[in-house]
Amino acid sequence: MKLATIIKYIFCIIGVSITTMAYAQISQQKIETRAVWLTTLSGLDWPSSKANTPSGRELQKNELRRILDQYQRLHINTVLLQTRVRGTMIYPSVYEGWDPCLTGVAGKDPGYDPLQFAIEECHKRGMELHCWMVTIPSGNAKIHNQLGYKSVTKTHPELVRKIKDYWYLDPGNPETRHYLATLCQEIVQKYDVDGIHFDFIRYPENSGESLDRISWTKYGAQTGKSKADWRRDNITALVREMFNTVKSIKPWVKVTAAPLGKYADTNRFPAGNWNGYNRVYQDAQLWMKEGIVDGVFPMIYHSDDNFYPFVCDWIENSNGRPVTAGLGIYFLHPSEGKWTLDMIQRQMNFCRSKGIGVAHYRSKFLTDNTKGLYNWCEEEYYPYPALPAGMPWLSKKAPSNPQNLVVSKDESKLTLSWDKVYDPDFDTYVTYNVYRSKHTPVNTNDPANLLVARLMDNQIEFPNDSEDYHYAVTAVDRAGNESNRMSETNVQVSNELHCSNGMLHIPSHLVNTTVIICDITERELLSIIPYSQTIDVTHLKEGSYWLKYKNNNNRTRRVGVFFR
C-alpha cells in the first residue's frame, strides 16, 4: 500500500476515535446538507390516509404539514420526496399513472396535486424539495393491471422485462434512458423543484441474464466489452442523459443519486459481496469524476469498519461534488436491528468532522423519535439553521445585495423588510438569509447568527423579545452563491404606527405639520398637513409604508412604519 494511502486511512481512523469519544464537541457548520428520505411507497412515511373524499384530501395535506413542521424544528433543509414510486407517480403525469399510496388504487386521481402541494409547503419552510425517482423497478403485476393503458407495460412493452412477478426497465435498451429522461423533463418543466434524485439507478441484484439478454445480443455483444463493463456503461449513460436533460431546461436544478454505500473495495477495507461497482454495475465515482451528478447520497447503512472507511472513500473520490452520507436510522427500531442511539450519533458527528452532511433513511424513524434521535437532534445537534451544499461549479457570481433593510417593532412583534432581489443570470428568484447578533457588524460566517435560511419573501415577522439586536440580510441564488450582507448603515429601527380600516393614527405633535408617506423604498407618494390624529390611507395598496415629517429646519425625519 502506498504511504499516502496509509496516511489517509490513519487520519480516517483517528477521526473515528475522536468522534466516538466526544461527539458533542464538534461545532455546527453553516453549510451542511441535512436531508430526509420521505417514502411514499405503501405510505410508509406518508400518507397514512387515503384521498378519496374532500376530508381525506385534507387529512393527507395536514399530515404532510405536520411532518414538515417537525423537519423545520430540526432545521432540516432538504426533503427527498419519493415522486416516481414503482412505475407510478404522485403527480398528474402524461406518461405514468397515479401511485396507489394516495387513494389505495393505482391510477386513481386523488383530486389534488400532491407534488405541487409539497413543493409549496417545503418552500414556505425554507427547505429544498428534491423529487426522488426510483428508476429501474417498475412495479408488480397487480399495480400494472390497475394502471391499465397508463402502464409502461402497455405504453412501452419493448422497454420492460418481467422477473418473477415484478417488472423492470431494461437498462441495456438505449430507449430506456430516453424514456426516463422524458420523465425528468416533465417534472422540471412543470414544477419548481430544487432537485431530481435518482434511486435504484442500477441493475437489480439476482436478475441473472433474463433482464438484458435481448439487449446484450442486439447492442452489447458487438462492442467488444465484457458484459460487466457494458452494463456499467449502460447505467452511466442513463445518468448522463437524465442529467443533460435536466440541465438543458433549468441548470440550477440539482441532479443527485443514491448509490450503494460501498462503491467497491478500498485499499484497506474490503466491500464484501454487496457493493455498487461489482454487484449491481454502478460506477457512481465515475459520475462524479465526469460531472454528470451534482452530488451523491451513498446509502451507507452499515456500522463500524463498514461505515467510516467508506465515507472517506466517497469524499476522496468526490471531484468536488458534495457527498451526503445516507444513514440507516431504521436500525434503531427493535424490529429492524439492534443499533443504539450513540452509534448514529458517532456517525453523524464523524460526517460533520469531515465537512459533509447526512440524510436520514427514513422519515418515520426520525419523526417518531426512535430511541430519542429526534430529541437529540433538536436539542443538541441541529441548534441553528444551515444551508444545503451549493453548486459552485455552475456559477461563482453572487447575487446583488439586498437594499433598504427596515426593522420595525411594536410591543408584540418585530418586522424586517427589504427590497426584493432578482437574479438575471439564472432568470429566477433568490432566497434570503436573515442573521442576528448583539454585536456589530453581524458576522454572517458564524452559524449561530443565522436566524432564518432560504426565506422566499422579502419580509418576516418575529415576536418582539425586547432585546436589542443588530440584523443583516443576504441573498442566495439557485447555485448557492450568497451575496454580501446588507450594509448595516442602511438598517433603520423604527416604531410601528397603528393603522386599521384604512385609517392611520399619528402622534399628536404631527398635527398641523407637513407629513410625507413613502413606499418601503422611500419613494415619496403623498405630502399632506393633517388636521387631526388620523389620516385616510384607504387609497393605498396593501403593503408597508414609511411615515416621515419635516421639522422646523425643513429637514425630513422618519416617524415609523405602518402596514396598510
C-alpha positions as CSV (number, residue, x, y, z in Angstrom):
1,M,0.0,0.0,0.0
2,K,1.3,3.5,-0.9
3,L,2.4,5.7,2.0
4,A,-0.1,8.5,1.1
5,T,-2.9,6.0,1.2
6,I,-1.8,4.7,4.6
7,I,-1.6,8.2,6.0
8,K,-5.2,8.9,4.7
9,Y,-6.6,5.9,6.5
10,I,-4.7,6.6,9.7
11,F,-6.3,10.1,9.8
12,C,-9.7,8.5,9.0
13,I,-9.4,6.1,11.9
14,I,-8.1,8.9,14.2
15,G,-11.3,10.8,13.2
16,V,-13.4,7.9,14.2
17,S,-11.8,7.6,17.6
18,I,-12.2,11.3,18.3
19,T,-15.9,11.4,17.3
20,T,-16.5,8.2,19.3
21,M,-15.2,9.8,22.5
22,A,-16.5,13.3,22.2
23,Y,-19.3,13.6,19.6
24,A,-20.9,16.6,21.2
25,Q,-17.8,18.8,20.8
26,I,-17.8,19.3,17.0
27,S,-19.4,22.6,16.2
28,Q,-22.1,23.1,13.6
29,Q,-21.2,24.2,10.1
30,K,-23.0,27.0,8.3
31,I,-23.2,24.9,5.1
32,E,-24.4,21.4,5.8
33,T,-26.9,19.3,3.9
34,R,-29.5,17.9,6.3
35,A,-31.7,15.6,4.3
36,V,-34.6,13.1,4.9
37,W,-35.9,10.4,2.6
38,L,-39.7,10.8,2.7
39,T,-41.1,7.5,1.5
40,T,-44.4,7.3,-0.2
41,L,-44.2,3.6,-1.2
42,S,-47.2,1.9,0.5
43,G,-47.5,5.1,2.6
44,L,-44.5,4.0,4.7
45,D,-43.8,7.6,5.8
46,W,-46.7,9.4,4.1
47,P,-49.6,9.4,3.5
48,S,-51.3,7.2,6.1
49,S,-54.8,8.1,5.0
50,K,-56.5,7.9,1.5
51,A,-57.6,10.9,-0.5
52,N,-60.9,9.5,-1.7
53,T,-63.1,12.3,-0.2
54,P,-62.6,16.1,0.4
55,S,-61.9,15.3,4.1
56,G,-59.5,12.6,3.1
57,R,-57.5,15.0,1.0
58,E,-57.3,17.5,3.9
59,L,-56.1,14.7,6.2
60,Q,-53.3,13.9,3.7
61,K,-52.3,17.5,3.4
62,N,-52.4,18.2,7.1
63,E,-50.3,15.1,7.8
64,L,-47.7,16.3,5.4
65,R,-47.7,19.8,7.0
66,R,-47.1,18.2,10.4
67,I,-44.2,16.1,9.1
68,L,-42.6,19.2,7.5
69,D,-43.2,21.2,10.7
70,Q,-41.2,18.5,12.5
71,Y,-38.4,18.8,10.0
72,Q,-38.5,22.6,10.4
73,R,-37.9,22.4,14.1
74,L,-34.8,20.3,13.4
75,H,-33.6,22.8,10.8
76,I,-33.8,20.1,8.0
77,N,-33.0,21.8,4.7
78,T,-33.5,19.0,2.1
79,V,-36.6,16.8,1.6
80,L,-36.1,13.8,-0.8
81,L,-39.8,13.1,-1.6
82,Q,-40.5,9.8,-3.3
83,T,-42.1,11.0,-6.5
84,R,-41.7,8.1,-9.0
85,V,-42.5,5.2,-6.8
86,R,-42.7,2.0,-8.9
87,G,-43.7,2.9,-12.5
88,T,-46.2,5.3,-10.8
89,M,-46.2,9.0,-9.9
90,I,-47.6,11.2,-7.1
91,Y,-48.4,14.0,-9.6
92,P,-50.6,14.0,-12.7
93,S,-48.2,12.7,-15.3
94,V,-48.8,12.4,-19.0
95,Y,-46.6,9.2,-19.1
96,E,-47.3,7.2,-15.9
97,G,-50.3,6.7,-13.7
98,W,-51.0,7.6,-10.1
99,D,-49.4,5.6,-7.3
100,P,-51.8,3.7,-5.1
101,C,-50.4,5.3,-1.9
102,L,-52.7,8.3,-2.4
103,T,-56.1,6.6,-2.9
104,G,-55.5,2.8,-2.4
105,V,-55.9,2.2,-6.1
106,A,-53.2,2.6,-8.8
107,G,-54.2,5.1,-11.5
108,K,-56.9,6.8,-9.4
109,D,-56.7,10.6,-9.2
110,P,-56.6,11.9,-5.6
111,G,-58.2,15.2,-6.5
112,Y,-55.2,17.4,-6.0
113,D,-51.6,17.6,-7.0
114,P,-49.5,16.3,-4.0
115,L,-46.2,17.2,-5.6
116,Q,-47.2,20.9,-6.2
117,F,-48.6,21.0,-2.6
118,A,-45.4,19.5,-1.2
119,I,-43.1,22.0,-3.1
120,E,-45.1,24.9,-1.8
121,E,-45.1,23.7,1.8
122,C,-41.4,22.9,1.7
123,H,-40.5,26.3,0.3
124,K,-42.6,28.1,2.9
125,R,-40.4,26.4,5.5
126,G,-37.1,27.2,3.8
127,M,-36.5,23.6,2.6
128,E,-35.4,22.3,-0.8
129,L,-37.6,19.7,-2.4
130,H,-35.9,17.0,-4.5
131,C,-38.0,14.6,-6.5
132,W,-36.8,11.1,-5.5
133,M,-37.2,8.9,-8.6
134,V,-37.0,5.1,-8.4
135,T,-35.6,4.5,-11.9
136,I,-35.3,0.8,-12.9
137,P,-38.0,-1.1,-10.8
138,S,-41.5,-0.6,-12.3
139,G,-44.0,-2.3,-10.1
140,N,-45.7,-5.7,-9.7
141,A,-48.4,-7.2,-11.8
142,K,-51.3,-6.0,-9.6
143,I,-50.3,-2.4,-9.9
144,H,-50.0,-2.6,-13.7
145,N,-53.4,-4.3,-14.0
146,Q,-54.9,-1.3,-12.1
147,L,-53.0,1.2,-14.2
148,G,-54.4,-0.1,-17.5
149,Y,-53.4,1.9,-20.5
150,K,-51.1,4.1,-18.4
151,S,-48.9,1.1,-17.5
152,V,-45.4,1.2,-19.0
153,T,-46.0,-2.4,-19.9
154,K,-48.7,-1.1,-22.3
155,T,-47.1,2.1,-23.5
156,H,-43.6,0.8,-23.9
157,P,-43.6,-3.0,-23.7
158,E,-40.2,-3.1,-25.5
159,L,-38.6,-1.4,-22.5
160,V,-39.7,-3.7,-19.7
161,R,-38.8,-7.2,-18.6
162,K,-40.6,-9.3,-16.1
163,I,-38.6,-11.2,-13.4
164,K,-40.9,-13.4,-11.4
165,D,-43.9,-11.2,-10.6
166,Y,-42.0,-7.9,-11.0
167,W,-41.4,-5.6,-13.9
168,Y,-38.1,-3.7,-14.5
169,L,-37.0,-1.3,-17.2
170,D,-34.1,-2.8,-19.2
171,P,-31.0,-0.6,-18.8
172,G,-29.5,-2.2,-21.8
173,N,-32.0,-0.7,-24.2
174,P,-30.9,2.8,-25.2
175,E,-34.6,3.8,-25.4
176,T,-34.9,3.3,-21.6
177,R,-32.6,6.3,-21.0
178,H,-34.7,8.4,-23.3
179,Y,-37.9,7.3,-21.5
180,L,-36.5,8.2,-18.1
181,A,-35.1,11.5,-19.4
182,T,-38.6,12.3,-20.6
183,L,-40.0,11.8,-17.1
184,C,-37.3,14.2,-15.7
185,Q,-38.2,16.7,-18.4
186,E,-41.9,16.6,-17.5
187,I,-41.2,17.3,-13.8
188,V,-38.6,20.0,-14.3
189,Q,-40.7,21.9,-16.9
190,K,-43.9,21.7,-14.8
191,Y,-42.6,22.2,-11.3
192,D,-40.3,24.5,-9.4
193,V,-38.3,21.6,-7.9
194,D,-34.9,22.1,-6.4
195,G,-33.5,18.7,-7.4
196,I,-34.0,15.4,-9.1
197,H,-32.7,12.4,-7.1
198,F,-32.1,9.0,-8.7
199,D,-32.6,5.8,-6.6
200,F,-32.2,2.2,-7.7
201,I,-30.1,3.5,-10.7
202,R,-28.5,0.1,-11.1
203,Y,-29.1,-3.4,-12.2
204,P,-31.4,-5.3,-9.8
205,E,-29.5,-7.9,-7.8
206,N,-30.0,-11.6,-8.7
207,S,-31.6,-10.6,-12.1
208,G,-29.3,-13.0,-13.8
209,E,-29.3,-12.9,-17.6
210,S,-33.0,-12.5,-18.1
211,L,-33.2,-8.7,-17.8
212,D,-30.9,-7.7,-20.6
213,R,-30.4,-10.9,-22.7
214,I,-32.1,-9.4,-25.7
215,S,-30.3,-6.1,-25.4
216,W,-26.9,-7.7,-24.9
217,T,-27.3,-9.6,-28.2
218,K,-28.6,-6.5,-30.0
219,Y,-26.4,-3.8,-28.6
220,G,-23.7,-5.2,-26.4
221,A,-22.0,-8.2,-27.9
222,Q,-20.5,-6.4,-30.8
223,T,-18.9,-3.7,-28.6
224,G,-16.0,-6.0,-27.7
225,K,-16.6,-5.1,-24.0
226,S,-17.2,-7.5,-21.2
227,K,-20.8,-7.8,-20.1
228,A,-19.9,-6.2,-16.8
229,D,-18.3,-3.2,-18.4
230,W,-21.2,-2.9,-20.9
231,R,-23.7,-2.9,-18.0
232,R,-21.8,-0.2,-16.1
233,D,-21.7,1.9,-19.3
234,N,-25.5,1.5,-19.6
235,I,-26.2,2.8,-16.1
236,T,-23.7,5.7,-16.6
237,A,-25.5,6.5,-19.9
238,L,-28.8,6.6,-18.1
239,V,-27.4,9.1,-15.6
240,R,-25.7,11.2,-18.3
241,E,-28.8,11.6,-20.4
242,M,-31.1,12.5,-17.5
243,F,-28.5,14.9,-16.1
244,N,-28.2,16.7,-19.5
245,T,-31.9,16.8,-20.0
246,V,-32.5,18.5,-16.6
247,K,-29.6,20.9,-17.1
248,S,-30.8,21.9,-20.6
249,I,-34.1,23.1,-19.1
250,K,-33.1,24.5,-15.7
251,P,-29.4,24.4,-14.9
252,W,-29.9,25.3,-11.3
253,V,-31.9,22.1,-10.5
254,K,-29.6,19.7,-8.6
255,V,-29.2,16.2,-10.0
256,T,-28.1,13.7,-7.4
257,A,-28.1,9.9,-6.9
258,A,-28.3,7.4,-4.1
259,P,-25.7,4.7,-4.9
260,L,-25.0,1.7,-2.7
261,G,-23.0,2.8,0.4
262,K,-19.9,0.8,-0.7
263,Y,-18.6,1.7,-4.1
264,A,-16.0,-1.1,-4.2
265,D,-13.1,-2.5,-2.2
266,T,-10.8,0.2,-0.8
267,N,-7.1,-0.3,-0.3
268,R,-7.6,-1.0,3.4
269,F,-11.1,-2.4,3.8
270,P,-13.0,-4.9,1.6
271,A,-16.5,-4.0,0.4
272,G,-17.7,-7.6,0.5
273,N,-20.3,-9.0,-1.9
274,W,-22.7,-6.0,-1.6
275,N,-21.1,-3.1,-3.5
276,G,-22.1,-0.9,-6.3
277,Y,-19.3,-1.4,-8.8
278,N,-19.2,-5.2,-9.0
279,R,-22.6,-6.4,-7.8
280,V,-25.0,-4.0,-9.5
281,Y,-22.8,-2.3,-12.2
282,Q,-23.0,1.1,-10.7
283,D,-19.9,3.3,-11.3
284,A,-21.0,6.3,-9.1
285,Q,-17.5,7.6,-8.6
286,L,-17.1,7.9,-12.4
287,W,-20.3,10.0,-12.4
288,M,-18.7,12.5,-10.0
289,K,-15.5,12.5,-12.0
290,E,-17.3,13.2,-15.2
291,G,-19.5,15.8,-13.6
292,I,-22.9,14.2,-14.5
293,V,-24.2,14.5,-11.0
294,D,-24.3,17.5,-8.6
295,G,-23.8,15.2,-5.6
296,V,-24.3,11.7,-4.2
297,F,-26.2,10.4,-1.2
298,P,-24.5,7.0,-0.8
299,M,-26.7,4.7,1.3
300,I,-24.1,3.6,3.9
301,Y,-26.5,1.6,6.0
302,H,-23.6,-0.1,7.9
303,S,-21.6,0.4,11.0
304,D,-18.0,0.5,12.3
305,D,-15.5,-0.6,9.7
306,N,-18.2,-1.0,7.1
307,F,-19.1,2.7,7.5
308,Y,-16.3,5.1,8.4
309,P,-13.7,4.0,5.7
310,F,-16.3,4.1,3.0
311,V,-17.3,7.6,3.9
312,C,-13.7,8.6,3.5
313,D,-13.6,6.8,0.2
314,W,-16.5,8.7,-1.2
315,I,-15.1,12.0,-0.1
316,E,-11.6,11.3,-1.5
317,N,-13.2,10.5,-4.9
318,S,-15.9,13.2,-5.0
319,N,-14.2,15.5,-7.6
320,G,-15.6,18.4,-5.5
321,R,-19.2,17.2,-5.7
322,P,-21.0,17.2,-2.3
323,V,-21.2,13.9,-0.6
324,T,-24.2,13.4,1.8
325,A,-23.9,10.2,3.8
326,G,-27.1,8.2,3.9
327,L,-27.6,6.8,7.4
328,G,-29.7,3.7,8.2
329,I,-31.5,5.1,11.2
330,Y,-34.2,2.4,10.7
331,F,-31.7,0.1,12.5
332,L,-32.6,1.9,15.7
333,H,-36.1,0.3,15.7
334,P,-36.2,-3.0,17.5
335,S,-37.9,-4.7,14.6
336,E,-35.1,-3.6,12.2
337,G,-31.9,-4.0,14.2
338,K,-30.1,-3.6,17.5
339,W,-28.4,-0.2,16.9
340,T,-28.1,2.1,19.8
341,L,-28.5,5.9,19.6
342,D,-24.8,6.5,20.2
343,M,-24.0,4.6,17.0
344,I,-25.9,7.1,14.9
345,Q,-24.6,10.0,17.0
346,R,-21.0,8.9,16.2
347,Q,-21.7,8.5,12.5
348,M,-23.3,12.0,12.3
349,N,-20.5,13.6,14.2
350,F,-17.9,11.8,12.0
351,C,-19.6,13.1,8.9
352,R,-19.6,16.7,10.3
353,S,-15.9,16.4,11.2
354,K,-15.3,15.6,7.5
355,G,-17.4,18.6,6.3
356,I,-20.3,16.6,4.9
357,G,-24.0,16.4,5.7
358,V,-26.2,13.3,6.3
359,A,-29.5,12.0,5.0
360,H,-31.8,10.0,7.3
361,Y,-33.4,6.9,6.0
362,R,-36.2,7.1,6.6
363,S,-38.5,9.8,7.8
364,K,-40.7,7.9,10.2
365,F,-37.8,6.7,12.3
366,L,-36.7,10.3,12.7
367,T,-40.1,11.9,13.4
368,D,-41.2,9.1,15.7
369,N,-38.1,10.0,17.9
370,T,-36.8,6.4,17.7
371,K,-34.6,5.9,20.7
372,G,-34.5,9.7,21.3
373,L,-32.9,10.6,17.9
374,Y,-35.3,13.5,17.2
375,N,-34.9,15.0,20.6
376,W,-31.1,14.8,20.4
377,C,-31.0,16.4,17.0
378,E,-33.4,19.2,18.1
379,E,-31.7,19.9,21.4
380,E,-28.0,19.4,20.7
381,Y,-27.0,18.6,17.1
382,Y,-29.0,21.0,14.9
383,P,-29.4,24.1,17.1
384,Y,-29.2,26.5,14.2
385,P,-30.3,26.5,10.6
386,A,-27.8,25.6,7.9
387,L,-27.6,26.0,4.2
388,P,-27.6,23.0,1.8
389,A,-24.5,22.4,-0.2
390,G,-24.5,24.5,-3.4
391,M,-23.1,24.1,-6.9
392,P,-20.1,26.5,-7.2
393,W,-19.0,24.9,-10.5
394,L,-22.3,26.2,-12.0
395,S,-21.6,29.8,-11.1
396,K,-19.5,31.7,-8.7
397,K,-21.2,35.1,-9.2
398,A,-23.1,36.2,-6.1
399,P,-26.4,38.0,-6.5
400,S,-26.8,41.7,-5.6
401,N,-27.0,42.7,-2.0
402,P,-30.5,43.3,-0.6
403,Q,-31.2,47.0,0.0
404,N,-33.2,49.2,2.4
405,L,-33.5,46.9,5.3
406,V,-36.1,48.2,7.7
407,V,-36.6,46.8,11.2
408,S,-39.8,48.0,12.8
409,K,-41.3,46.9,16.1
410,D,-44.1,47.3,18.5
411,E,-44.9,45.8,21.8
412,S,-45.8,42.3,20.4
413,K,-43.8,41.8,17.2
414,L,-40.7,42.8,15.2
415,T,-40.9,43.0,11.4
416,L,-38.0,43.0,8.9
417,S,-38.5,44.1,5.3
418,W,-36.2,44.9,2.4
419,D,-36.2,45.4,-1.3
420,K,-36.5,42.3,-3.5
421,V,-33.6,40.9,-5.4
422,Y,-33.9,39.2,-8.7
423,D,-31.2,37.1,-10.3
424,P,-31.0,37.9,-14.0
425,D,-28.2,35.3,-14.6
426,F,-30.5,32.4,-13.7
427,D,-33.6,34.3,-14.7
428,T,-35.2,33.3,-11.4
429,Y,-35.8,34.4,-7.9
430,V,-33.4,34.4,-5.0
431,T,-33.9,33.3,-1.4
432,Y,-32.8,35.3,1.7
433,N,-30.8,34.5,4.8
434,V,-31.5,36.6,7.9
435,Y,-28.8,37.0,10.6
436,R,-29.0,38.4,14.1
437,S,-26.3,39.3,16.6
438,K,-25.8,41.5,19.6
439,H,-22.6,42.7,18.0
440,T,-21.9,44.8,15.0
441,P,-21.0,44.2,12.3
442,V,-23.1,41.0,12.2
443,N,-20.8,38.1,11.5
444,T,-22.6,36.1,8.7
445,N,-19.9,33.4,8.8
446,D,-21.0,32.4,12.3
447,P,-23.7,29.6,12.1
448,A,-25.1,30.8,15.5
449,N,-26.1,34.1,13.9
450,L,-28.1,32.5,11.2
451,L,-31.7,33.1,12.2
452,V,-33.7,32.1,9.1
453,A,-32.3,30.4,6.0
454,R,-33.8,30.3,2.5
455,L,-36.6,32.7,3.1
456,M,-38.8,33.1,0.0
457,D,-40.3,36.5,0.9
458,N,-38.6,39.9,1.5
459,Q,-40.4,40.3,4.8
460,I,-40.6,38.4,8.0
461,E,-42.1,38.8,11.5
462,F,-40.9,37.6,14.9
463,P,-42.2,38.0,18.4
464,N,-40.6,41.1,20.0
465,D,-38.5,39.9,22.9
466,S,-37.5,43.4,23.8
467,E,-33.7,42.7,23.4
468,D,-31.5,44.8,21.3
469,Y,-30.1,43.1,18.2
470,H,-28.3,44.0,15.0
471,Y,-29.7,42.4,11.8
472,A,-28.3,41.6,8.4
473,V,-29.8,40.1,5.3
474,T,-28.1,38.3,2.4
475,A,-29.5,37.0,-0.9
476,V,-28.7,33.5,-2.2
477,D,-29.0,32.4,-5.8
478,R,-30.1,28.9,-7.1
479,A,-26.4,27.8,-7.3
480,G,-25.9,28.6,-3.6
481,N,-23.9,31.8,-4.0
482,E,-24.5,34.2,-1.2
483,S,-24.3,38.0,-1.5
484,N,-22.5,40.3,0.9
485,R,-24.6,41.3,3.9
486,M,-26.6,44.4,3.6
487,S,-24.7,47.4,4.8
488,E,-25.8,48.0,8.4
489,T,-25.7,51.7,7.9
490,N,-28.9,51.1,5.9
491,V,-30.6,49.4,8.9
492,Q,-33.3,51.6,10.5
493,V,-35.2,50.5,13.6
494,S,-38.5,52.3,13.9
495,N,-41.8,52.1,15.7
496,E,-44.8,50.6,14.0
497,L,-47.7,53.0,13.7
498,H,-51.2,51.8,14.2
499,C,-53.3,51.6,11.0
500,S,-56.7,49.9,10.9
501,N,-59.6,50.0,8.4
502,G,-57.6,52.3,6.2
503,M,-57.1,55.0,8.9
504,L,-53.5,55.8,10.0
505,H,-53.1,57.0,13.6
506,I,-50.3,59.5,14.1
507,P,-48.7,61.1,17.1
508,S,-50.3,64.4,18.3
509,H,-47.2,66.5,17.7
510,L,-47.6,65.9,13.9
511,V,-51.0,67.5,13.7
512,N,-50.7,70.7,11.6
513,T,-47.3,69.6,10.4
514,T,-46.2,68.5,6.9
515,V,-46.1,64.7,6.9
516,I,-44.9,62.5,4.0
517,I,-46.0,59.0,3.1
518,C,-43.4,56.9,1.2
519,D,-43.3,53.4,-0.1
520,I,-40.8,51.0,1.5
521,T,-38.1,52.1,-0.9
522,E,-38.7,55.6,0.5
523,R,-40.1,57.0,-2.8
524,E,-42.5,59.8,-1.9
525,L,-46.1,59.1,-2.6
526,L,-48.0,61.8,-0.7
527,S,-47.3,65.0,1.2
528,I,-50.1,66.5,3.4
529,I,-50.8,68.6,6.5
530,P,-53.2,66.6,8.8
531,Y,-55.6,68.5,11.0
532,S,-56.3,65.5,13.3
533,Q,-54.5,62.4,14.5
534,T,-55.9,60.2,11.8
535,I,-55.1,60.1,8.0
536,D,-57.3,58.3,5.5
537,V,-55.0,55.9,3.6
538,T,-57.6,53.7,2.0
539,H,-56.4,54.7,-1.4
540,L,-53.0,53.0,-0.8
541,K,-52.4,49.4,-1.9
542,E,-51.8,46.8,0.8
543,G,-48.2,46.8,1.9
544,S,-45.6,48.5,4.1
545,Y,-45.1,52.3,4.1
546,W,-42.9,54.9,5.8
547,L,-44.3,58.0,7.5
548,K,-42.0,61.0,7.7
549,Y,-42.3,64.6,8.7
550,K,-40.5,67.9,8.1
551,N,-39.0,69.6,11.2
552,N,-38.5,73.3,11.8
553,N,-35.4,73.3,9.7
554,N,-37.3,71.8,6.8
555,R,-35.4,68.5,7.2
556,T,-37.1,65.2,6.7
557,R,-37.2,62.8,9.7
558,R,-38.7,59.3,9.9
559,V,-41.6,58.7,12.3
560,G,-42.2,55.0,11.7
561,V,-43.6,52.2,9.6
562,F,-47.2,51.3,9.0
563,F,-48.9,48.4,7.3
564,R,-51.9,49.1,5.1
